[in-house]
Amino acid sequence: MSSSETPGNGSDDELAEPVCDRCGEPIPAERVTHLSSEPCPELADRYAAVTRTYCPDCIAAIGMLEFTPEARPNADSE
């Protein structure tokens, strides 16, 4: 699985304001994250590669983002 903040080829769908695939809310361009998944070769005949667009809140909700130590100055580092 990978993530990217770079839009694709500039199709009409990509030029419209992006919408989160999880919550359905519009996402400001500077906050868009694209998650991609590609099946391993053994499963490629059963599953397709996909790329989805998510807002940072939904990425965090599904556990794909973590706080950096700098973002949590009051938290113990242990």
ABEGO torsion letter per residue (X at the ends): XBBBABBBAGBAAAABBBBBAAAGBBBBAAABBBBBBBBBAAAAAABBBBBBBBBAAAAAAAGABBBBAAABAABBAX
